[in-house]
Amino acid sequence: MGDELVRKLGRREFRPSARAGEGRMQIDYSGHVKNLLDLRSVVAVHAVERFDVPRPRALLGHQYLTRLLAAVGWVIRLHPSGTFRTMRVSAAGQGSRTMRRLRSEIAAALDLDDGTDAAHLSLSVRPSTSGAGWDALIRLTPMALSARAWRVCNRASALNATVAHSMVALAGHRAGARLVNLCCGSGTLMIERATARPSAEIVGIDIDPEALSCAERNLDAAHARNRTHLVLGDARRAPLPTASFDAAVADLPFGMASNPNGDLGSLYEETLREAARLVSPRGAFAVVTTRRRLLEDALARNAERWARRAEFPLRVSFRRGYITPSVYLLHRV
Ligand SMILES: C[S@@+](CC[C@H](N)C(=O)[O-])C[C@H]1O[C@@H](n2cnc3c(N)ncnc32)[C@H](O)[C@@H]1O
């Protein structure tokens, strides 16, 4: 994420400010706001409006409410008219009378429908990171940034695109590097790689023809078909030459949305072995899974092939809640 912020925002334009909690970064930013609207390595960007009040109830007072509405109005005007039609406020005690009133004041003033699940305007109210008062966090975009425009075909098991973006960066973004995506599903990792460095050769393999036709549609929408290839096959016995890639990436089945009944233990172990065959000596393998135990066991059985360089625990929204996968970065022994 840091690399992308420096590249797209400019080193002088932003500096980290308060500690914002696990997986979050709070910055002071003096550059053009449009630069924040297409970041790929972050899930969402919020404007933070700080209120020096003891309780959220004070936000209903004329002075604070006017300031809050002005901040929300500013976010709405960043986008073409009519983009924001629905809204959601999240806060501790969001069912309380104060929060209900706050929601209805905002909805009425800005002509928004209140309470929809996939709301365009997303506002959270929480204790300020500065230690006193309350912060209103207003998401700058009508959808999370991880919702990509190229995703014309979705699958329940599709990987969060922000996570995919970070994984391909971990595996190595070198121009011209060849990448294999084992268990590629709808093509998220392939597309994030192809759009980061269009010159790379990228091969995706999946055992499910429906997953591949979904990947095909997404690759088309991302204009990423020219240097990508899809292969129908088993990731444990890929019909691809030995040492033909510089790096591999995989979002292995967790057993929730895909492969609910399969033998995941042997799939993990054999996929790690096959990835070592496909990747050249010194190559990298970035793998994501919620099934840490299975991956640890598979790694132990592939100790002569792969060494763990790093593990990144994540919290990612899934269906109506969260899952906590880890990304593992492995290097060839
Ligand atoms: C978690 S999903 C991958 C999702 C993908 N990253 C995306 O964004 O859509 C796991 C995928 O592994 C595939 N799969 C399961 N067993 C496989 C095997 N033996 N060989 C290749 N693919 C397999 C499934 O068909 C599924 O598409």
The ligand as a Tripos MOL2 file, in Angstrom:
@<TRIPOS>MOLECULE
LIG
   27    29     1     0     0
SMALL
NO_CHARGES

@<TRIPOS>ATOM
      1 C1        -11.2300  -19.8440   -3.8110 C.3       1 LIG1
      2 S1        -11.5780  -20.2220   -5.4740 S.3       1 LIG1
      3 C2        -10.5320  -19.1350   -6.3750 C.3       1 LIG1
      4 C3        -11.1970  -17.8350   -6.5790 C.3       1 LIG1
      5 C4        -10.4330  -16.9020   -7.4760 C.3       1 LIG1
      6 N1         -9.2400  -16.3980   -6.8500 N.3       1 LIG1
      7 C5        -11.3220  -15.7520   -7.9020 C.2       1 LIG1
      8 O1        -11.0210  -14.6050   -7.5840 O.co2     1 LIG1
      9 O2        -12.3700  -16.0220   -8.4700 O.co2     1 LIG1
     10 C6        -10.7900  -21.7570   -5.6890 C.3       1 LIG1
     11 C7        -10.8160  -22.2840   -7.0900 C.3       1 LIG1
     12 O3        -10.0640  -23.5030   -7.0970 O.3       1 LIG1
     13 C8        -10.5990  -24.3100   -8.1100 C.3       1 LIG1
     14 N2        -10.0940  -25.6750   -7.8780 N.ar      1 LIG1
     15 C9        -10.4510  -26.5600   -6.9240 C.ar      1 LIG1
     16 N3         -9.7240  -27.6900   -7.0350 N.ar      1 LIG1
     17 C10        -8.8760  -27.5190   -8.0810 C.ar      1 LIG1
     18 C11        -7.8790  -28.3120   -8.7030 C.ar      1 LIG1
     19 N4         -7.5890  -29.5360   -8.2660 N.pl3     1 LIG1
     20 N5         -7.2340  -27.8030   -9.7540 N.ar      1 LIG1
     21 C12        -7.5040  -26.5690  -10.2320 C.ar      1 LIG1
     22 N6         -8.4520  -25.7840   -9.6980 N.ar      1 LIG1
     23 C13        -9.1260  -26.2330   -8.6350 C.ar      1 LIG1
     24 C14       -12.0900  -24.1220   -7.9630 C.3       1 LIG1
     25 O4        -12.7400  -24.4920   -9.1750 O.3       1 LIG1
     26 C15       -12.1730  -22.6280   -7.6510 C.3       1 LIG1
     27 O5        -12.3910  -21.8970   -8.8290 O.3       1 LIG1
@<TRIPOS>BOND
     1     1     2 1
     2     2     3 1
     3     2    10 1
     4     3     4 1
     5     4     5 1
     6     5     6 1
     7     5     7 1
     8     7     8 2
     9     7     9 1
    10    10    11 1
    11    11    12 1
    12    11    26 1
    13    12    13 1
    14    13    14 1
    15    13    24 1
    16    14    15 ar
    17    14    23 ar
    18    15    16 ar
    19    16    17 ar
    20    17    18 ar
    21    17    23 ar
    22    18    19 1
    23    18    20 ar
    24    20    21 ar
    25    21    22 ar
    26    22    23 ar
    27    24    25 1
    28    24    26 1
    29    26    27 1
@<TRIPOS>SUBSTRUCTURE
     1 LIG1         1 GROUP 0 **** ****
